[in-house]
Amino acid sequence: MSKTNAKTLEEVQKEIAAIAAKEGNYVSDLSTPISKVKDAPDIDLYYKLNDGFSFWSVQLAGDYAARYYQTIEQYFHTTTVSPKAETPVAILERAIDPRLNDLTFSKLDGTSTDKLHDYLFGASRKQAMMMAHKGKVVFEAFPGMNTNEAHLWMSSGKTTVSTCIAQLVAEGKVDLQKMTSHYVPELQGTLWDEIPLWATATMSPGLDVEETFVSLVTPGSWINNFDLTMLGEYNESYIDQLRAVKWHPSGEKPGDRFRYCSGTTMCLQFVCEAIDKKPFHCILQERVWSKVGFRFPAQIVLAPNGTTVGYGMFSTIPEDMLRYAMLFTPSWNKVAAEPVVTEEMNQILRSAAKKESYYGCTEQPIASQWFGEKTLTQGLQWDVVFEDGAMFKHGNNGQGIYVDPKRDFCAMNFACADNNAGMDYGPGYMRAAAKFLAGE
């Protein structure tokens, strides 16, 4: 890591604020309230968006980012992930429960959240939220986008990679006990020779690659360079980046500590490609998207050299994200003709991590605040796994996907909210709704 990682959060925040002011990408009345983003940009703004596009303007969750997140095909090199033409669209039945508008839950400090409707249409900068119970849509709100517009999943998209890995494990084609480089020859002769795939898959490789707010936005950090690779702003490939990793200075071993990092997701993507002999977007299309009644094709970003950016640069309409979430519940047959996520796969996703690696990690206190309850462990590329089997995956700037097989419930939300502007309570509302609908 660069020595710049010694900077405090406050120092980095000041630097980022200066960059935001310079690039014109901050939150102003141009996207406040967030409902303004529903309207097409006027001609002047349209060209300003094109001129102002950069790594920073995507990360800062300001006026420009609110547009970029919904039109990635205009600003990134992308490809499509399509459902089969002959697969009928899975029409989701509505059974809207108006009581959910008044839903609240207790924060960790014992105080109550705002009512869900007030939270969504207040200052949260949430753009869409949908929930389904027993295969029917029970809640939907679109404060900041139109229903048939697409939006970036950000790191919620990591679940698409873990779904494909879980399929390969269930098929006996991948052994999580083998070393990561066993499946990725380009990583042989590096530290990945000593890191079991299960440790990589659960973001606990023992490496100095943690993705925190500070490291992500600090020029010269490993993760900052890694992300810049996506836009061709750093003159190395993802493989080059992964070959250059170093052990964490604490001396911890693989499996000792959960340290969030998109680089681990890219390793899993390369494993999928090595087994199926296809680029990841084709794998995802064949293994998942072609088997489900999605309404529209998804968009996924490609790096300049053609590498699929499977660790989060994925875009769909809200309803298609909900259809995907439903694959993890008993109501999967409402959206697919065959199970895409089996119970064996759900068990793999839930049980791959060691609970001990979660204790004291950077993510735990944040996740506990999301839900208003102490979280206990992570999963295979899922941020939180609850003892009742529910799982949640967050995405940068307020995206989220929640699946709860026991309660036959799932939910999603999109947003464009600065990670440092306030706590994201979207995840907590999802879990509270699942419990409420289950009569708990």
Protein Blocks (a to p, Z undefined) as FASTA:
>chain_A
ZZklmpcfklmmmmmmmmmmmnopacdfklccfklmmpccdfklmmmmmmmgcfklmmno
pmklmmmmmmmmlmmccddddddfklccddddddddfklmmgccddfkopacddfklmmm
mmnopabdcddeehiafbdcdfkbcfkbccdekjmlmmmmmmmmmmmmmnopacfkbcfk
lmmmklgoiaklmgcfklmmnopnopafbccfklmmmghiaklmmmmmmnopaccdfklm
mmmpccdfklpaehkaccddfklmmmmmmmmmmmnopafklmmmmmmmmmpccfbdcddd
ddfkopacfkopacddfklmmmmmmmmpmklmmmbcbdfbdfklmmmmmmmpcfklmgop
aklmmmmmmnopacfbdcehiabdcfkopacdddehhiacdddfknopaddddddddfkl
occfklmmmmmmmmmmnoZZ
